[in-house]
Amino acid sequence: MSEYLLKAVDISKAFVGVQALDAVSLDIRPGEIHCLAGENGCGKSTLIKIISGVYQQDAGYIEFNGKRFTRITPLEAIAMGIQVIYQDFSIFPNLTVMENLAFNTELAAGRRLVNKRRMRTVAEEALSKINFDIELDRLVGSLSVAEKQMVAICRALMFDAKLIIMDEPTTALTRKEVRALFEIILKLKEQGIAILFVSHKLNEVFEISERFTIFRSGKHIVSGNTSELDDRKFSYYMTGREFDAEPFRPRYEGGECVLEVENLAIEGAFEDVSFRLCRGEILGITGLLDSGRSELALALFGLRRSTGGRILVKGKEIAMGSPRDAIEAGIGYVPEDRLSEGLFLPRSIADNIVISEIDRLTGALSVLDFRRYRQEVEDWVRALSIATPDPENACSTLSGGNQQRVVLAKWLACKPDVLVLNGPTVGVDIGSKHDIHRILQRLANEGMAVIIISDDLPEVLQNCSHLLIMKDGRIVARPDPGSTDENTVLSHML
């Protein structure tokens, strides 16, 4: 019997002249946790879809459990024990948690009649696998990004599997949820189940994987034991670039106070939140998923009405009843979920960039000034280095990092005084993350006031001049980012 459960050998795949994979190889042993890493667009997802039968390779072959295949269908992949948790969840937003979890089981059994009691039992068993507590009758469409991810993970773990492929499974999860997922992965390993863990997060690769493979631009760059890897090597293999992690040093001292929050509250979410933010400062706000940090972001942009306290912009109290109130006050907001909240994916990159300033680009007769429109788009594509051959392409054609730059461009075009970013680098690769951080630091040094809301502790410690830690809806600490460390911050969060 083969030493390897899976071998992908010299796999190549092209799409309309674009070489997505160029003779790449990957091997995984039974019960091994193997990390596949690389920047967005490097070919990771293409290889996953070939292994799971969604795509057929142009060259090379797949060997699974000692049997060689030149082509695999999705049904064959499932029957062999290959399960994939895709990055986009692949769940039904209009169905309940229970229905999403039990749906495949009912179909597989060939049942024609729905038995709610049986489905509830199946769903409860699925949730128990990762100790995930959620109401089974809630519509999945009403869940947070993290909750949707957990439902998708529960569903994938329900079926007998020899190989589970997790495509960026922790993108929207907090540290607490990531730890719970890692505990599940280790239990699966003990059962002899192999895990292909697709990620570009350095700390996760080091924490969970035994071996790693890195792709870049569709080519296999390196494979090896994770114990032989360090941060600098990992970043270089991923990007071909070397980064220096320079902490943010604000140029402005004692600048104008542009945002004051006094005793702000939303009943049931957070209370008694107060802070001041001046020009040139970057304020970090961190905490676990249920700390109230995301609700605070929504309140600052008028997406949720506060039930107490007040918000002042440049000394003037603002009745923050809607996003329009926030925009008129000079506040921009980059949401946590750019795909459903920040972008019109089918529309062009250009349209997404100018949508927030469309009134300014429209003349007296409500006719769009196409010369100014094109110039504005060109300026922002160049300023934020948005990688696209044509801004008229659909926004869905961009990588995650470039989509996030489009969201930034949309709000920066409005010239806000305050920019609130909820999870600014969620789901983007190392290179794009570094570039976005440099952009935010540059904006602050040009006089903008920036708020980064994130549970990525290296992100807030490296890029913020001030830090608030939230727990159970209250601010529990205000450490200096320059003189504290991750463990200290975690101790406050937990």
PAZAPA-421705 format. One record per atom (N, C-alpha, C): x, y, z; residue in one letter. Coordinates in pm, whole numbers, plus 50000, padded with zeros to 5 digits. Example, Ala and Ser with C-alpha at 12.3 -4.5 7.8 and 13.67 -1.06 7.14 Angstrom:
<recs>
513194943150780A
512304955050780A
513204967050780A
512854977550708S
513674989450714S
512905000350787S
</recs>
This chain:
<recs>
500854988050000M
500005000050000M
500885012550000M
500445022949932S
501235035149917S
501425041950052S
502595048250068E
502885056150187E
501965068350196E
501505072850080Y
500725085250074Y
499245082250049Y
498395089750119L
496955088950093L
496645095849961L
497245107749941L
497005115549820L
498335119649757L
498415117849626K
499535123249550K
498975130449427K
499275143149416A
498965150749295A
500295153049225A
500445147949105V
501755147449039V
501725155448907V
502595165548900D
502795173548778D
501465178548720D
500635184248806I
499325189148764I
499445202648695I
498855203548576S
498795216248503S
497355219248466S
497015232148466K
495675236448428K
495725250748379K
495075253148263A
495035266648206A
493575270548182A
493305283648194F
491985289148165F
492155300648066F
491635299047947V
491635309647845V
493005316447839V
494035308447824G
495365314047808G
496095317347936G
495415316448052V
496055319148182V
496475305848244V
497765304248271Q
498265291848328Q
498065292148479Q
496975285948526A
496655286048669A
497585277048748A
497935265348691L
498865255948754L
499855251148651L
501115250748690D
502175247048596D
503005235648657D
502585223348631A
503295211348675A
503575211148825A
502515213648905V
502695213749051V
502445199749108V
503065197049222S
502885184049288S
502625186149437S
501905176549496L
501555177149637L
501325162949686L
501795159649805D
501505146449861D
501165147550009D
500235139050053I
499745139250190I
499675124950242I
500155122750364R
500095109650426R
498805108250506R
498355095950532P
497175093950618P
497415100050756P
496415107150807G
496515113050940G
497445124950950G
497875130150835E
498795141550835E
498015154650823E
498505164950891I
497965178450874I
498955186050787I
498555188850665H
499445194750565H
498885208450526H
499715218550530C
499275232050493C
499675235150349C
498685239350271L
498935244450136L
498795259450141L
499855266650114A
499875281250129A
500265287949999A
499925300649990G
500245308649873G
499325320549867G
499755330849795E
498925342849784E
497675339849700E
496675348649711N
495485347149629N
495885347049481N
495325337649407G
495645336649265G
496825327749235G
497385321149338C
498585312849314C
498225299049261C
496955295049269G
496545282149216G
496045272449321G
495995276549448K
495555267549555K
494135262349529K
493205271449503S
491805267549483S
491635258849359S
492415261649256T
492335253549134T
492735239149163T
493805237349240L
494235223749273L
493175216649358L
492585223849452I
491525217949536I
490385212849448I
489995220849351K
488875217049265K
489235205349173K
490495203849139I
490925192249061I
490885179749148I
491375180849271I
491365169449363I
489945164949392I
489015174549404S
487625171249440S
486745168749319S
487325169349197G
486585165649078G
485805176749011G
485905188949061V
485175200148999V
485825203848866V
487155204148861Y
487905206748738Y
488635194048695Y
488965193448567Q
489825182848516Q
491155189048475Q
492245183148519Q
493565188648487Q
493885186748339Q
494755195248286D
495215193948148D
496345183748136D
497105182348245A
498225172748245A
498465168248389A
499155156848404G
499425151448536G
498355141748581G
498485136748703Y
497505127148752Y
497355128148904Y
496235122748953I
495945121949096I
496005107349137I
496655104749249E
496665091249305E
496075092149446E
494995084449470F
494355084749601F
494225070649656F
494765068649774N
494715055549840N
495295044549751N
496375047949677G
497055038249594G
496485036449455G
495355043249422K
494735041849291K
494955054549210K
495405052749085R
495705064349000R
494485068348918R
494285081748908F
493175087348830F
493705098248738F
493275097848614T
493535109148524T
492355118848529T
491245113948579R
490075122548597R
489245117348714R
488755126548797I
487895123248910I
486615131548899I
485485125348920T
484215132848925T
483925136449071T
483115146749094P
482775150249233P
482185138649312P
481315130549249L
480725119249319L
481775108849357L
482725106549267E
483805097149297E
484665102249413E
484935115249413A
485745121149520A
485065119249655A
483765122049660I
483015120449786I
482995105749828I
482765096849732A
482695082549763A
484035077349815A
485135083149767M
486455078749813M
486795084249951M
486045094349995G
486295100150128G
486945113750125G
486775121150014I
487315134650003I
486195144650032I
486365152850134Q
485405163150169Q
486085176750162Q
485375186750110V
485935200150096V
485045210250169V
485665218650251I
484975230150309I
485455242250230I
484605247250141Y
485005258250054Y
484965271650127Y
485725281150075Q
485845294250136Q
484515301850136Q
483655299150036D
482385306350028D
481255299250101D
481605289450185F
480675282350273F
479785272150202F
479195275650086S
478275266650014S
477135261950104S
476495271450170I
475335268450253I
474135276250201I
472925272250245F
471695278250196F
471225289050294F
471295301850257P
470935312550352P
469445312850386P
468595307350297N
467155307750320N
466645295750400N
467545286650440L
467175275250522L
467705277150664L
467145269750758T
467585270650896T
468905263250915T
469505265351032V
470735258051066V
470475243051061V
469355238851120M
469005224551121M
468885219050979M
468195226150892E
467985221450756E
469295220750678E
470175230650698N
471475230350631N
472315218450674N
472245215250803L
473065204250854L
472515190650815L
471185189250810A
470575176150786A
470225173650640A
470305183750556F
469835182850418F
470525171550341F
471865171450344N
472615161350267N
472335147250317N
472175145850449T
471885132650505T
470545127350454T
469545136150449E
468225132250400E
468295128250253E
469035135950173L
469165132850030L
469895119650010L
470985117750085A
471785105550069A
470985093050104A
470055094750199A
469235083250240A
468055080850145A
467865089850049G
466795088449951G
465405090350009G
465335098050119R
464035099950182R
463205110250106R
461905107850098R
460995117050028R
460215125750124R
460095121450248L
459335128850347L
460275134050455L
460035146350496V
460875152650597V
460375149150736V
461285144850821N
460965142050961N
461785151851045N
461115162051100K
461805172651172K
462545167451295K
461955157451362R
462605152151480R
463925145351443R
463915137651334R
465125130951288R
466175141351244R
465735151551173M
466655161751126M
467275169251244M
466485171751347R
467015178851464R
468095170451534R
467835157351543T
468825148351605T
470135148551527T
470035147851394V
471225148251308V
471975161451326V
471225172451329A
471845185751342A
472525187351478A
471875182851583E
472465183851717E
473755175951726E
473775164251663E
474995156051662E
476115163251587E
475745169751478A
476755177051399A
477365188451481A
476515196051549L
477015207351629L
477895202451744L
477555190851798S
478305185751913S
479745182151877S
480005179851748K
481365175851706K
482385186751734K
481955199451731I
482885210451762I
482355219151877I
481395213551952N
480835220752066N
480355234752028N
479695235551914F
479185248351864F
477745250051912F
477475260951982D
476155263352041D
475425273951961D
474335270051895I
473535279551817I
472125274251805I
471155283151792E
469755278951778E
469555272251643E
469025260151644L
468855252551521L
467805258451428L
466875266251481D
465785271651398D
466115285351340D
467315290551364R
467695303351306R
467975301751157R
467555311751078L
467895311750935L
469385314450920L
470045306850834V
471475308650815V
471795322550761V
470875328250681G
471095341550628G
471195352250735G
470695349550856S
470735359350964S
471985357951050S
472815347951023L
473995345351105L
475155354651068L
476065356351161S
477295363751132S
478185355351040S
479205361650985V
480135354550898V
480775342750972V
481165345051097A
481815334451175A
480855322951200A
479615325951231E
478625315451257E
478345307251131E
478265313951016K
478065306750891K
479245297250864K
480445301950892Q
481625293550872Q
481555281050960Q
481135282951084M
481065271651177M
480005261551133M
478885266351079V
477865257251028V
478425248950912V
479165255650824A
479765248450710A
480755237850757A
481525241050860I
482495231450912I
481785219550975I
480735222451053C
479955211451115C
479405202051009C
478875207650902R
478285199250798R
479325190450731R
480505196050705A
481545188250638A
482055176850726A
482025178850857L
482545168650949L
481555157450975L
480335158550921M
479325148350946M
479585135350872M
480305135950760F
480425124350672F
481755117150692F
481745104250672D
482945096050684D
483955100750580D
485115104950625A
486095110750533A
487485105550564A
488285104250459K
489705100750473K
490575113150456K
490085122750378L
490795135350356L
489795146750363L
490045156350451I
489215168350459I
490055180150415I
489585187150312I
490275198950260I
489555211250315I
490275219650387M
489705231850445M
490305243950376M
489505250550294D
489965261950215D
489745274850294D
490825280050352E
490775292150435E
489655291050539E
489645280750622P
488515278650713P
488425288550827P
489515295850855T
489505304850971T
489385319450933T
489075322250807T
489055336050758T
488255345350847T
487055340950890A
486185349850968A
486025345351112A
486935336951161L
486795331651296L
487675339251394L
487205340451519T
488015346351624T
489015336151675T
489925340651759R
490945331551813R
490305320051891R
489265323151967K
488605312852046K
488025302051954K
487395306351844E
486805296951749E
487875289351672E
488985295951642V
490095289251575V
490665278251663V
490805281151792R
491305270851884R
490365258851888R
489035261551887A
488065250551887A
488195242251760A
488395248951646L
488575241951520L
489845233451522L
490925239051575F
492185231751580F
492065219251668F
491305220351777E
491075208551862E
490365197651783E
489395201451700I
488695191851615I
489655185551514I
490495193851453I
491445188851355I
492375178451417I
492835181251539L
493735171851606L
493025158851640L
491735159551675K
490965147351700K
490795139251572K
490585146051461L
490465139251332L
491775132451295L
492875139151323K
494195133351297K
494365120351375K
493925120451501E
494035108351585E
493255096751524E
492215099851448Q
491395089551384Q
491965085251249Q
493115090951212G
493755087351086G
493275095350967G
492475105750991I
491975114150882I
493015124750848I
493325126150721A
494285136250675A
493565149450655A
494265160250683I
493725173750667I
494635181650574I
494065186750466L
494785196550383L
494245210250422L
495065217750493F
494675230450552F
495205241650464F
494305248250392V
494725258850299V
494645272250372V
495765278950381S
495795291550457S
496975299950411S
496905312950441H
498065321450419H
498445328550549H
497915323550663K
498205329550793K
499385322450858K
500445329750881L
501675323750931L
501465316451062L
500785322951158N
500655316851290N
499885303751284N
498885302851194E
498105290651182E
498925279451120E
499715282751021V
500565272750956V
501515266651058V
502135275051140F
503095270251239F
502405262351350F
501195266551386E
500525260451501E
499935246651469E
499375244751350I
498575232751326I
499215222751231I
500075227051140S
500525217851036S
501865211251068S
502045199151013E
503305191951027E
504205194250906E
503595194450789R
504335197150666R
503615208250589R
504325214350495F
503755225350418F
504165224450273F
503345230450188T
503655232350046T
503255246650012T
504115253649939I
503815267549901I
503835268849750I
502775274949695F
502665278349553F
502875293349536F
503385296949420R
503435311149382R
503275312249231R
502295319949189S
502025322149046S
501855309148971S
501135299649033G
500825287048967G
501945276948966G
503045279749035K
504185270649039K
504425265549181K
504945253449189H
505345247749318H
506685253949357H
506705260849473I
507925267449517I
508735258949612I
508065253149714V
508805245549814V
507825236749893V
508305225449940S
507595217050038S
508605213250145S
508105210350265G
509015206450372G
508305204950504G
509095203050609N
508555202150744N
508365216150801N
507235218350864T
506935231650918T
507965235851022T
508545226251092S
509545229451195S
510765236351136S
510965235051006E
512125241150941E
511815255050885E
510585259750908L
510125272350850L
510125283350956L
510375295850915D
510195307251004D
509445318250929D
509095328950999D
508265339550941D
508885345350814D
510165348350820R
510815354850706R
510835345750583R
511185332950605K
511195323450493K
509805321750435K
508805320450523F
507435318450479F
506975330050390F
507205342250437S
506795354050360S
507515354750226S
508795351350226Y
509555351950102Y
509095341350003Y
508885329050049Y
508405318449961Y
507045322149902Y
506195328349984M
504835331849940M
504845342749834M
505665353049854T
505565365249774T
506755368049685T
507925362249718G
509135366049647G
509645379649692G
509055384849801R
509455397949855R
509865396250001R
510705405450049E
511095405450190E
510485417650258E
509855415250374F
509155425950445F
509855428950577F
509855441850611D
510305446050744D
509085450650821D
508825444250935A
507645447551016A
507925460051100A
507685471751040E
507915484351109E
506635488751181E
506705491251312P
505505496051383P
505145510151339P
503865513351350F
503375526651309F
503875537351405F
504445547751347R
504895559351425R
504195571751370R
503175576851440P
502415588251387P
503275600851375P
503055607851266R
503775620351244R
503085631951315R
501755630851327Y
500985641551391Y
501075640151543Y
501305650951612E
501265651151758E
500295662251800E
499295658551879G
498335668451926G
497515674451814G
497165666251714G
496335671151604G
494905674051648G
494135679351555E
492735682751583E
491945670251620E
491135671151725C
490275660051763C
489085659751666C
488965649051592V
487905648351492V
486735639451535V
486965630151629L
485885621351671L
485935619351823L
484795622051886E
484655619452030E
483445610452051E
483645599952125V
482565590752160V
482425591052312V
481235594452360E
481005595952504E
479915586552551E
480305576952635N
479355567952701N
478375561452603N
478875557852485L
478005552152382L
477545538252423L
476295534952388A
475745521952425A
474705517352324A
474625504352306I
473505497852238I
473055486752332I
471835487652376E
471325478052474E
471505463652424E
472135455552508G
472365441552475G
473625438852395G
474325449552352A
475545447852271A
476785453552339A
476735466252379F
477855472552450F
477345484652527F
478155489452622E
477755500952701E
478975508752748E
478745521652774D
479755530352836D
481075530552760D
481005531552627V
482215532252543V
482565546852518V
483775550752557S
484225564552538S
485655564552486S
485925573452391F
487295575452343F
487345588052259F
488555593252236R
488795604652150R
489765600552041R
489575605851922L
490445602551809L
490825615251736L
492135617351721C
492645629451656C
493175626351517C
493385636951441R
493975635251308R
495345628551319R
495605619351226G
496905612851223G
497045600951316G
495975597951392E
496035586551483E
495355574351422E
495845562651461I
495175550151426I
494775543351557I
493475542351579L
492955536051700L
492605521451670L
493145512451749G
492805498351735G
491765494451838G
490765486851797I
489755481651888I
489705466551867I
489965458951973T
490005444451961T
489175437852069T
488895425152049G
488075417452142G
487565405052070G
486995395852144L
486425383852084L
485145387252009L
484575377251943L
483415379551857L
482255385751931L
482005381552056D
480865386552131D
481225398152224D
482345404852195S
482795415652284S
482055428652261S
481375429952146G
480695442452113G
481445450952013G
482635446251969R
483445454451878R
482775456851744R
482135446451686S
481495448251556S
480265457051567S
479505455551676E
478325464151697E
478745478751713E
479885480951777L
480405494551791L
480705500551654L
481315492451566A
481605497151431A
480335501251359A
479275493151372L
478005496151306L
477385508851362L
477535510951493A
476975523151555A
477695535651507A
479005534751488L
479785546251442L
479415550351301L
478855541051224F
478485544051086F
476965545051068F
476215545051176G
474775546851166G
474015534651119G
474665523051115L
473975510851073L
473175504751187L
473535508551312R
472745504951428R
472595517351516R
471385519651561R
471125531551644R
471595529051787R
472285538851841S
472705537851981S
471515540352072S
471575534452190T
470505536452289T
470975545152404T
472195549952395G
472735558752498G
474035564852454G
474425576052516G
475665582752483G
475545591452360G
476685596552313R
476665605352195R
477965604452117R
477875608451989I
479015608751898I
479195623151850I
480415628351863L
480715641851817L
481795641451711L
481595648351602V
482585649651495V
482995664251487V
484285666751510K
484825680451514K
484045689151610K
483685683351724G
483005690751829G
481505691951814G
480965687351702K
479525688451679K
478865674851699K
477805674451784E
477125661951808E
476345657751684E
476465644951648I
475815639551529I
474735629551573I
473525631451523A
472455621651545A
472635610651442A
473355600251480M
473775589951385M
472635579951362M
471675584051276G
470515575651253G
470605566951129G
471585569951042S
471715562350917S
473125564150862S
473545555550768P
474855557350705P
475005571050637P
473905576450584R
473995589650521R
474435600350622R
473925599250746D
474355608650850D
475855607550873D
476375595150874A
477805592950896A
478625598650780A
478185595750657I
478915600550539I
478955615850536I
477815622150564E
477765636850565E
478635642750674E
478845635150782A
479705639750891A
481175637250863A
481475629950752G
482865627450716G
483415614350767G
482535604350785I
482955591150832I
482745580850721I
483765573050691G
483675562050595G
483775548850668G
483255538250607Y
483215525250676Y
483525513850579Y
484555506150611V
484895494050537V
484375482150617V
483355474850566P
482685464550646P
483505451750659P
483065443350752E
483755430850780E
483645421150663E
482475420450600D
482235411150490D
482155419150361D
483285420650292R
483305428950172R
482445423050060R
482285409650058L
481575403249947L
480085406549948L
479455406450067S
478015408950072S
477675423050117S
478625430050181E
478305443150237E
479095454550174E
480235451450112G
481105462350066G
481175464349916G
480765454249837L
480965455049693L
479735450349616L
479595455549494F
478635450149398F
479465441349303F
479605428649338L
480555419949267L
480315418749118L
479045417949070P
478855416748925P
479185429648849P
479155441048918R
479425453848852R
480925455548830R
481275465248749S
482675467348716S
483455472748835S
484765471048829I
485655476748930I
485475491848933I
485365497748815A
485205512348806A
483935516948876A
482825510248851D
481555514248914D
481645513149066D
482305502849114N
482435501149258N
483265512249320N
484265517049249I
485125527549302I
484365540749314I
483565544349214V
482955557649211V
481545558349271V
480985546849310I
479585546649351I
479295556149466I
480235557649560S
479985565949676S
480095580949646S
480635584549528E
480755598749493E
480045601749361E
479055593449330I
478385594749201I
477715608349184I
477185613949294D
476545627149286D
477535637849244D
478785636949293R
479795646949260R
480215646049114R
480095633949055L
480505632048916L
479345633748818L
478195637648870T
477005639548787T
476725654348772T
476485658548652G
476245672748624G
474855677348663G
474555689748628A
473285695848666A
472085688748604A
472295682448490L
471195675448422L
471165660548458L
471825657248568S
471885643348615S
472525634048512S
473495639348438V
474235631548339V
475655629448390V
476105617248387L
477435613948438L
478505619848347L
479465626548408D
480605632048336D
481625620848318D
481625614348201F
482465602648179F
483945605848181F
484335617848144R
485755621448148R
486245621648293R
485495628148381R
485865628548522R
485755614548584R
484745606948543Y
484555593148592Y
485785584748561Y
486225584948435R
487385576848396R
488655581348467R
488815594648481Q
490005599948547Q
490045595748694Q
488885596348759E
488805592548900E
489165577748917E
488645569448831V
488925555048838V
490415552548816V
490985558648713E
492415556748684E
493275561148801E
492905572448864D
493695577648977D
493705567749093D
492545561949125W
492475552949241W
493085539349211W
492935534449088V
493585521849052V
495095523349065V
495605534749023R
497045537249032R
497475539549178R
496725547649252A
497105551249389A
497135539249482A
496195529749464L
496115518249554L
496655505549489L
497265507049371S
497875495549301S
496905483949287S
495695486949239I
494695476549215I
495095468949089I
495365456049105A
495895447948995A
494765443248904A
494575450348793T
493565446448695T
494005450948557T
493785442748454P
494105447148318P
493115457448266P
491905457648324D
490855466648276D
489865469648388D
489735482148432P
488805485648539P
487345482748504P
487055480148375E
485675476948337E
485355462248362E
486345454248402N
486085440348439N
485235439848565N
484475429048580A
483645427348700A
484525426748824A
484025432248933C
484785432349058C
485035418049107C
484175408749069S
484335394749111S
485585388249052S
486205394448951T
487405388548889T
488665391248971T
488575399849072L
489745403649150L
490015393749263L
491255393349308S
491605385849428S
491045393049550S
491075386149667G
490545392149788G
491245405049826G
492565405149813G
493315417149848G
492975428949759G
492805426449630N
492455437149538N
491015441749557N
490115432549591Q
488745436549624Q
488745445949744Q
489585442949843Q
489635451549961Q
490175465349925Q
491075466049830R
491585479049785R
490485487049715R
489615480049643V
488485486749578V
487555492849683V
487285485249791V
486445490649899V
487105502949959V
488415502349980L
489145513950032L
489025525849937L
489225523249809A
489135534049710A
487765540649711A
486715532449725K
485345537649727K
485155548149836K
485715545249955W
485525554550066W
486545565850063W
487765563050020L
488765573650014L
488375584249911L
487635580249808A
487175589849707A
486245600249769A
485595596849881C
484705606249950C
485475615950039C
486795613850052K
487665622050135K
487155623150279K
486995611750347P
486485612150485P
487525617450583P
487065622950693D
487965626750801D
488285614750889D
487315605650900V
487475593750983V
487175581550897V
488055571650900L
487815559150827L
487785547750928L
486625540850935V
486445529451026V
486565516750943V
487465507750984L
487665495250910L
487415483451004L
486435475250969N
486095463551049N
486735451250983N
487815446151041G
488525434750981G
489125438450847G
490045448250841P
490515453450711P
491265443650625P
491865433150686T
492655423850605T
492145409450616T
490875407850654V
490305394350662V
490305388050522V
490885376150510G
490835368750384G
491795373450277G
492735382550311V
493705386750210V
495065380450241V
495915379250139D
497185372350156D
498255381550216D
499405375750243I
500465382850315I
500895395650243I
501115394650111G
501565406350036G
500545417450039G
499275414050014S
498215424150015S
498015429950155S
498135421350255K
497985425950394K
499045436550426K
500275433650390H
501365443150412H
501075456350338H
500625455350214D
500365467450135D
499215475550193D
498155468850240I
497015476050299I
497445483150428I
498275476550507H
498785483050629H
499585495550594H
500415494750491R
501205506450450R
500265517750404R
499195514150333I
498235524150286I
497585531250405I
497155523450506L
496485529350622L
497445538250701L
498695533950714Q
499665542250784Q
499935555250707Q
499985554150575R
500205566250493R
499035575850507R
497795570450507L
496615579050521L
496635586350654L
497005579250761A
497095585650892A
498155596650892A
499295593850831N
500375603750827N
500055615550736N
499005614050654E
498525625250574E
497415632850644E
497045628350767G
496085635950847G
494735629450870G
494525617450814M
493245610850837M
493245604250974M
492065603351037A
491905595851161A
491355582051124A
491995571451173V
491685557851130V
491335549251252V
490315540851236I
489975531051338I
490055517251276I
490885508451334I
490995494551290I
490345485751396I
489265478851358I
488595469551448I
488955455551402I
489665448051487S
490215435251443S
490575426651562S
490495413351544D
491025404251646D
492365398451603D
492945403951496D
494295400351453D
495265408751536D
495785402851642L
496575410651738L
497855416551679L
498635409051598P
499795415551535P
499395427651451P
498225427051388E
497755438151307E
497535450751390E
496825449551503V
496535461551583V
497765466251659V
498625457051704L
499805461151778L
500825468151689L
500915463751565Q
501915469451474Q
501455482551410Q
500125483951391N
499645495151310N
498915506151385N
498715504551515C
497885514251588C
498705522451687C
498305534951703S
498935543651802S
498245542651937S
496985538151939H
496225536152062H
495435523152048H
495075517152161L
494385504352157L
493335503552267L
492125499052228L
491055496152324L
490765481152319L
490635474852435I
490285460652441I
488885459452499I
488005452552425M
486625450952469M
486345436552512M
485505435352615K
485055422352662K
483665424052720K
482755415252680D
481375415552731D
480745429452718D
481035436052606G
480385448752577G
480955460952647G
482105459552709R
482725470852778R
484205471752744R
484755483852756I
486205485552741I
486865481352872I
487745471252865V
488365465952987V
489825470053001V
490445475352894A
491845479652903A
492155488952787A
493155497752812R
493625507152709R
495155506952707R
495765495852671P
497235495052673P
497875502852559P
499135506152578D
499935512552473D
500425501652378D
500045502152249P
500465491552155P
501975489852146P
502705500652170G
504155500052158G
504855493252273G
504145491552386S
504805485952504S
504055473952561S
503155467952482T
502445455952527T
502685444652428T
502235432652461D
502435421252371D
501125413552357D
501155403552268E
499935396052239E
499385388852361E
500245383052441N
499775375652558N
499065384652657N
499565396752673T
498925406352764T
497545410152713T
497455412752582V
496175416252522V
495195404552535V
495675392552508L
494835380552518L
494305378652659L
495135381552759S
494695379652897S
493515388752929S
493485400652871H
492335409652890H
491115404652813H
491335399552693M
490225395052608M
489535382752666M
490315373952730L
489785361252775L
489355361652921L
</recs>
